[in-house]
Amino acid sequence: MADPRPRVEYLAGFCCPLGGVAAGKPRVLCHGAEIFLSTGGEMVYVYDREGRLLIAVYKFPGQVWHLELLALRKVLYVLCARSGIYCLSLDQTTRSVSRDEEDGGDDQDREDGQVGEPPVPVIPVDPDSCVLPDASLHAFTVLDDTLVTLALGPTQWKMQLFERPSPGEDPRPGGQIGEVELSTCTPPAGSQGESAAPRFLPVLCCASPPGSRTPLGHSRSSEGVMLEGALFGLLFGADAALLESPVVLCGLPDGQLCCVIIKTLVTSMSAPGDPKALVKILHHLEEPVVFIGALRTEPLAEDMEDVHCDCLVALGHHGRTLAIKASWDEAGHLVPELREYSIPGPVLCAACDRSSHVYHSTSAGLRVVDLAQEGSPLDPTERDGAPGSLPPLLYPDNLGVGSLVTLCVSSSAPEGGAELLALSAKGRLMICHLDPHNEAPQSSRVTSAKAGKKIKQLLSGIGTVSERVSSLKKAVDQRDKALTCLNEVMNVSCALLSSREGPRPISCTISTTWSHLQLQDVLVATCLLENSSGFSLDRGWALCIQVLRSSRALDLDSAGSAITYTIPVDQLGPGGRREVTLPLGPGEDGALDLPVTVSCALFYSLREVVGRALTPQDPFKDPPSAECTPIVLPEQDGVCLPLSEHTVDMLQGLRFPSLGVPHTQALGPARDPIHTFLGTCRVPGSQPAGPESLRAKYLPPSVATIKVSAELLRAALGDSHAGVSLGCATLQWLLAENAAADIIKAQALSSVQGVAPDGTDVHLIIREATVTDLCPAGPIQAMEIQVESSSLANMCRAHHAIVGRLQTLLREVQTLRDRLCTEDEASSCATAQRLLQVYRRLRSPSLLLL
C-alpha cells in the first residue's frame, strides 16, 4: 500500500471521563449525513455531518454497549448494560435548534471542536422502548428478519434467535425461534448483582453467501459481510452453502472464534439434535477477540460487478491476527489457507475497507496493514506464494493519527481511497480521508524508503523473537524444576504411606506442658518434626497442626471447634528437626475444654510450586484479565500426609502445686475484672455467693470409682514399675504423660491432689480393695481408682481419661480373637486358652466401672 498521510477533519468534541475514553464500549455508525455515536456512557448522540451540529441526544438507564442501525427502516437498536435491547424510531428525530442557533453552534464547533453541554435537550429513553429486557445480554446483531443475541450464563455463553417484526408492526421481537449454548466461560469476579462492566465484550458478525440477498437496511457500518462462494463453503460446510443461510461468527473474550448456521439453528427447534453439532469452532486466538471482518485481496475481473469478500479477518487484543482465504494446493484442490500474524498491540479497535486494508488503532496511534500480495496477481511467477495466497508477513504502517477508541469505514469514500469515521481517546469525533493520489510522484524513492523500513522491522522482529526464546526457555526451566519437586513429593508420599507399622521415616511427636504467659498459666503443646528419611523437605512443604476442641461437657447443644495452624517447613534435610510450640488454652473466657485432639500432617502446596510453572507470564503481553485466566488447578490444590494424632485429656492437664512442679504456682486463669471488683467490695468476713462456692459449701464432692483386677494390672505394667507398690505403679502409669510424672515416681505416691485448668481441685486416690460378692470361688484382689472433685464436669473428664487408658485390655481381647480365626488347630488351642483366661478376669469381675 502507498503510504499517504491522511487528511484529518475534526467535527466535534464530546465530554469524556478523566483519563480519556476507554476502548471496547464506544460505537460510531454512519448513514448518509447522519452519524450515530456512543462514547461508552449513557448517552447516544445523533450528529449531522453536513450541518455540523447535534440533532438529538438520547439518555439510557445504563452504559451503552452496542449500536445497530437499520437505515431503510430508520430504526436504531441499542444494547444497554444490565437492562436489555432498546429500539428507537428515527422518524421523530428533528432538529431542536433554530437556524440562527445552528450558525452559532457551527462557529463554536469549528473554533474549538468541543461540545460542552449538549445544544439540544437530552431525551430520556422511555422504558417502554426496551423491546428485549435481559440483564445477561452482552452482544447482539440484527438480520433481515432475525434478532440474534448473546447472553452470559453462570458457566456458558448462550446464543438466542428471535423473530424480528415486519415494518409497521410492534417493534418488540416475536417468539424465540432458536437457542444454543456455546463454550464454557469464566465469569468475572463479583459478577453477581451490580458488578463492574466486563473488560471485553463478545464480537458478533453476520456472514452471508453470494446467493443470499443483502440484509435489509444494513449500512456499510453494520456488522455484516458477504463472502465468496468458495470461501463460504470451505469455512461453514456444504449445508450452509446449499441452504444459502447466513452464519453468525462469534468472537469470545477467551479467544475462541466459532460460528452458528442460522437456518440450521432454527430447524433444531422442531427437530432437536446434538447441540454441539450446531456450533463449529473455527480457531482459538488465545486472547480476547476484538474484531471480526472481511475484505477483498484480489482485484475484480472485468465482467464482475458485485464485490464479494475473499478473506476473513479476526484480531485479538494483544495483536494476534488471523486471516483465512480460499486457495489451491499443489494437487489443484480448493483448500482453506489460514495464516496467523502478530501486529503491534494492544488493539483498541479495527475496521476493514472495500479493498485489502485493515485499519487498527493502538495506544500509539492508527495503523494500517495490507493483506494483498505484492506483484501482479495475474502472473503467478511474480508472487511470493501460490496464486491467491496470503502474504507471509504483515508490515503495519503508521498513519500519524492519535489513538482511537472506535472506528468505522464510511461508504462515501472516493474511488481508490478510504474515509474513516472515528472517535479519539480524548472524545473528539473526526473523519480521516486517505487518498492514494496525493502521494509523491517519486515512486522509486518511496519504494526504497519502504524497503528500508521493512528491513528495520524484520531486524526488530528478530530481536523480539530472541527475547521470546529466552522467556520460553525460562518457562521450560520452571517446569523442569516443578517436575523435580513433584518427584520428591512422590518419594516422600510413598515412604510415609508404606510405613504404617513400625517407625516412620518422618514423624511428629506431640507433648504438653504448662507455661506462664501474660500473667496466666497456659497449657502449651510442643510438636517436634523429625526427618529420618533420605529426602529433603524443601519449599512448598508445610506442617499443618489442627487443634480440635471438644464440646462443653455441660452444654449438650454446643459443637466442637477446630483451629488449624500452617507453618512452612523450608529446607528440612535428612536428620533435621523442627520444633513448633502453640497454646491450647485457657481461652479469653478462662475455660479449657478437655479433651483436646492435636493432629499433625505434612502439606505440599501444588499451587505455590507448580501453579507458576503451568501459567508462566509472558513479558510481551498484558497480564491476563479475570475473564481469560485459565483454571489450571482444582480447589484442593495440595497433597496432605497425616503424621500423628494426640489427645490431651484431663490427666495431662492437671497441675500439682503441692508437689512443687514448675509453672503451677501462677495466678491461674484470668478472672473477669467485674468479678474481681465485686470481690474487693465484699464485707470482710462474708462468704462469696457464687454457684461454685455454694456447691463447695453445701454439697459433697463428686466421686467416681473404678476397680481393676490387681493381677491384670501387674501383667499390663510388667517390669517397668518394679520396686514400688502396685498403687504407686498404677498412679505413675495414669500420669505418665503429665509434667509431674517424675516427681510422683520419685516420691512413690499412691494418691495426689491436683488442680484442674479452671482452678478446682481433683483428687486421685489409688488403694487396694477386695471384691467379695461377685465370684463364688472367693474374694478377688483389685485396685480401686477413686476420683474426687467439687466440679462434676472435671470429675467426668478425669473419669473419661482413666477409662481411655484401660481400653488397652479390650484391644488385647480383640487381638486374641482375630488370631484365633486365622491360626491352625494346634495354635488356635493355645490362643483359645489365653482368651478364656482373659474372659475369666473380666467376668470375675475384676474390672468394674462405676
C-alpha positions, 0 to 999 in steps of 0.5 A: 500500500502507498503510504499517504498521510491522511487528511484529518477533519475534526467535527466535534468534541464530546465530554469524556471521563478523566483519563480519556475514553476507554476502548471496547464500549464506544460505537460510531455508525454512519448513514448518509449525513447522519452519524450515530455515536456512543462514547461508552456512557449513557448517552447516544448522540445523533450528529449531522455531518453536513450541518455540523451540529447535534440533532438529538441526544438520547439518555439510557438507564445504563452504559451503552454497549452496542449500536445497530442501525437499520437505515431503510427502516430508520430504526436504531437498536441499542444494547444497554448494560444490565437492562436489555435491547432498546429500539428507537424510531428515527422518524421523530428525530428533528432538529431542536435548534433554530437556524440562527442557533445552528450558525452559532453552534457551527462557529463554536464547533469549528473554533474549538471542536468541543461540545460542552453541554449538549445544544439540544435537550437530552431525551430520556429513553422511555422504558417502554422502548426496551423491546428485549429486557435481559440483564445477561445480554452482552452482544447482539446483531440484527438480520433481515428478519432475525434478532440474534443475541448473546447472553452470559450464563453462570458457566456458558455463553448462550446464543438466542434467535428471535423473530424480528417484526415486519415494518409497521408492526410492534417493534418488540421481537416475536417468539424465540425461534432458536437457542444454543449454548456455546463454550464454557466461560469464566465469569468475572469476579463479583459478577453477581448483582451490580458488578463492574462492566466486563473488560471485553465484550463478545464480537458478533458478525453476520456472514452471508453467501453470494446467493443470499440477498443483502440484509435489509437496511444494513449500512456499510457500518453494520456488522455484516459481510458477504463472502465468496462462494468458495470461501463460504463453503470451505469455512461453514460446510456444504449445508450452509452453502446449499441452504444459502443461510447466513452464519453468525461468527462469534468472537469470545473474550477467551479467544475462541472464534466459532460460528452458528448456521442460522437456518440450521439453528432454527430447524433444531427447534422442531427437530432437536439434535446434538447441540454441539453439532450446531456450533463449529469452532473455527480457531482459538486466538488465545486472547480476547477477540476484538474484531471480526471482518472481511475484505477483498485481496484480489482485484475484480475481473472485468465482467464482475460487478458485485464485490464479494469478500475473499478473506476473513479477518479476526484480531485479538487484543494483544495483536494476534491476527488471523486471516483465512482465504480460499486457495489451491494446493499443489494437487489443484484442490480448493483448500482453506489457507489460514495464516496467523500474524502478530501486529503491534498491540494492544488493539483498541479497535479495527475496521476493514475497507472495500479493498485489502486494508485493515485499519487498527488503532493502538495506544500509539496511534492508527495503523494500517496493514495490507493483506494483498500480495505484492506483484501482479496477481495475474502472473503467478511467477511474480508472487511470493506464494501460490496464486491467491495466497496470503502474504507471509508477513504483515508490515503495519504502517503508521498513519500519524493519527492519535489513538482511537477508541472506535472506528468505522469505514464510511461508504462515501469514500472516493474511488481508490481511497478510504474515509474513516469515521472515528472517535479519539481517546480524548472524545473528539469525533473526526473523519480521516480521508486517505487518498492514494493520489496525493502521494509523491510522484517519486515512486522509486524513492518511496519504494526504497524508503519502504524497503528500508523500513521493512528491513528495520522491522524484520531486524526488530522482529528478530530481536523480539523473537530472541527475547521470546526464546529466552522467556520460553526457555525460562518457562521450560526451566520452571517446569523442569524444576516443578517436575523435580519437586513433584518427584520428591513429593512422590518419594516422600508420599510413598515412604510415609504411606508404606510405613504404617507399622513400625517407625516412620521415616518422618514423624511428629511427636506431640507433648504438653506442658504448662507455661506462664504467659501474660500473667496466666498459666497456659497449657502449651503443646510442643510438636517436634518434626523429625526427618529420618528419611533420605529426602529433603523437605524443601519449599512448598512443604508445610506442617499443618497442626489442627487443634480440635476442641471438644464440646462443653461437657455441660452444654449438650447443644454446643459443637466442637471447634477446630483451629488449624495452624500452617507453618512452612517447613523450608529446607528440612534435610535428612536428620533435621528437626523442627520444633513448633510450640502453640497454646491450647488454652485457657481461652479469653473466657478462662475455660479449657475444654478437655479433651483436646485432639492435636493432629499433625500432617505434612502439606505440599502446596501444588499451587505455590510450586507448580501453579507458576510453572503451568501459567508462566507470564509472558513479558510481551503481553498484558497480564491476563484479565479475570475473564481469560485466566485459565483454571489450571488447578482444582480447589484442593490444590495440595497433597496432605500426609497425616503424621500423628494424632494426640489427645490431651485429656484431663490427666495431662492437664492437671497441675500439682502445686503441692508437689512443687512442679514448675509453672503451677504456682501462677495466678491461674486463669484470668478472672473477669475484672467485674468479678474481681471488683465485686470481690474487693467490695465484699464485707470482710468476713462474708462468704462469696455467693457464687454457684461454685462456692455454694456447691463447695459449701453445701454439697459433697464432692463428686466421686467416681470409682473404678476397680481393676483386677490387681493381677491384670494390672501387674501383667499390663505394667510388667517390669517397668514399675518394679520396686514400688507398690502396685498403687504407686505403679498404677498412679505413675502409669495414669500420669505418665504423660503429665509434667509431674510424672517424675516427681510422683515416681520419685516420691512413690505416691499412691494418691495426689491432689491436683488442680484442674485448668479452671482452678478446682481441685481433683483428687486421685486416690489409688488403694487396694480393695477386695471384691467379695460378692461377685465370684463364688470361688472367693474374694478377688484382689483389685485396685480401686481408682477413686476420683474426687472433685467439687466440679462434676464436669472435671470429675467426668473428664478425669473419669473419661481419661482413666477409662481411655487408658484401660481400653488397652485390655479390650484391644488385647481381647480383640487381638486374641480373637482375630488370631484365633480365626486365622491360626491352625488347630494346634495354635488356635488351642493355645490362643483359645486358652489365653482368651478364656483366661482373659474372659475369666478376669473380666467376668470375675469381675475384676474390672468394674466401672462405676 
